[in-house]
C-alpha cells in the first residue's frame, strides 16, 4: 500500500452531551458531531494509521480574533469591498 499523509480540519463537539440549545442546533443542521477522541477513533476504524487527533479550538479562536480585530480597524474599507453597489 502507498504511504501518504492526510490533514483533516473539521468541527467537533466537547466531550459529553451538548447543551439543549447546541443539541437543537446540531439536530436542525443535520450534523453528526463527535468529540475529538471519538473522531480520531473513527479514522482509525476506517483504516488510517498513526492518527493524531488534536483539539485546536484555542488556535482557531486566536486566528478569528486577529482577523476580526483587523477588519474592525479598517471597517470602512471592508464595507466598501463587500457591499453591493446599487
Secondary structure, 3 states (H helix, E strand, C coil): CCCCCCCCCCCCCCCCCCCHHHHHHHHHHCCCCCCHHHHHHHHHHCCCCCCCCCCCHHHHHHHHHHHHHHHHHCHHHHHHHHCCCC
